[in-house]
């Protein structure tokens, strides 16, 4: 905490990022894009992210994950994917809406 503001340290950010990538079983092209976002954040020299920056970072990561999921659906309808995945796409879209 700095000046009364909460921060997420970069080590914890890495853990959270890995958790999201594993949870959604993303493919290599997505992990490369997420790594670029993570590197940009880490390259700033800060020790962590404010809550607002963290929300923006997570939204960026989830956007990449959603693109990966869409590509893997291969033109299938989200409704069909939801019924097979236990509503994962619907949940995912809800998380993005909450973050933005």
C-alpha positions as CSV (number, residue, x, y, z in Angstrom):
1,X,0.0,0.0,0.0
2,X,1.4,3.4,-1.0
3,X,-0.3,6.6,0.1
4,X,-3.4,4.8,1.1
5,X,-3.7,3.1,-2.3
6,X,-3.7,-0.7,-2.7
7,X,-1.3,-2.2,-5.2
8,X,-1.0,-5.7,-6.7
9,X,2.7,-6.7,-6.8
10,X,4.1,-8.1,-10.0
11,X,4.8,-11.5,-8.5
12,X,1.2,-11.9,-7.6
13,X,0.2,-10.6,-11.0
14,X,2.2,-13.3,-12.6
15,X,0.4,-16.0,-10.5
16,X,-3.0,-14.6,-11.4
17,X,-2.1,-14.5,-15.1
18,X,-0.9,-18.1,-15.0
19,X,-4.1,-19.1,-13.2
20,X,-6.3,-17.5,-15.9
21,X,-4.3,-19.1,-18.8
22,X,-4.5,-22.5,-17.2
23,X,-8.1,-22.2,-16.3
24,X,-9.1,-21.4,-19.9
25,X,-6.6,-23.8,-21.4
26,X,-5.4,-21.1,-23.8
27,X,-3.2,-21.9,-26.8
28,X,0.3,-20.7,-27.6
29,X,-0.7,-17.7,-29.8
30,X,-2.7,-16.3,-26.9
31,X,0.0,-16.9,-24.4
32,X,2.4,-15.0,-26.6
33,X,0.0,-12.0,-26.8
34,X,-0.5,-12.1,-23.0
35,X,3.2,-12.3,-22.5
36,X,3.6,-9.1,-24.5
37,X,1.0,-7.4,-22.2
38,X,2.7,-8.7,-19.1
39,X,6.2,-7.6,-20.3
40,X,4.9,-4.1,-21.1
41,X,3.5,-3.9,-17.5
42,X,6.7,-5.2,-15.9
43,X,8.9,-3.1,-18.1
44,X,7.6,0.1,-16.6
45,X,9.9,-0.3,-13.5
46,X,7.0,-0.1,-11.0
47,X,6.7,-2.6,-8.2
48,X,3.0,-3.2,-8.8
49,X,-0.3,-2.1,-10.3
50,X,-3.0,0.1,-8.7
51,X,-6.5,-1.3,-8.6
52,X,-7.5,0.6,-11.7
53,X,-4.4,-0.6,-13.6
54,X,-5.0,-4.1,-12.4
55,X,-8.5,-4.0,-13.7
56,X,-7.3,-2.8,-17.1
57,X,-4.6,-5.5,-17.2
58,X,-7.1,-8.3,-16.4
59,X,-9.5,-6.9,-19.0
60,X,-6.7,-7.0,-21.6
61,X,-5.7,-10.6,-20.6
62,X,-9.4,-11.7,-20.7
63,X,-9.8,-10.1,-24.1
64,X,-6.9,-12.2,-25.4
65,X,-8.4,-15.3,-23.8
66,X,-11.8,-14.6,-25.3
67,X,-10.2,-14.2,-28.8
68,X,-8.5,-17.6,-28.3
69,X,-11.8,-19.2,-27.2
70,X,-13.6,-17.7,-30.2
71,X,-10.9,-19.0,-32.6
72,X,-11.1,-22.5,-31.1
73,X,-14.9,-22.5,-31.5
74,X,-14.3,-22.3,-35.2
75,X,-17.6,-20.6,-36.1
76,X,-19.7,-22.6,-33.7
77,X,-22.4,-20.7,-31.9
78,X,-21.7,-19.4,-28.3
79,X,-24.9,-21.2,-27.2
80,X,-23.5,-24.6,-28.4
81,X,-20.2,-23.9,-26.7
82,X,-21.9,-22.9,-23.5
83,X,-24.0,-26.0,-23.3
84,X,-20.8,-28.1,-23.7
85,X,-18.5,-26.2,-21.4
86,X,-20.9,-25.6,-18.5
87,X,-21.4,-21.9,-19.4
88,X,-17.7,-20.9,-19.5
89,X,-18.2,-18.4,-22.3
90,X,-21.1,-16.8,-20.6
91,X,-19.2,-16.6,-17.3
92,X,-16.2,-15.2,-19.1
93,X,-18.3,-12.5,-20.8
94,X,-19.8,-11.6,-17.4
95,X,-16.3,-11.2,-15.9
96,X,-15.3,-8.8,-18.7
97,X,-18.4,-6.8,-18.2
98,X,-17.7,-6.4,-14.5
99,X,-14.1,-5.3,-15.1
100,X,-15.0,-2.6,-17.7
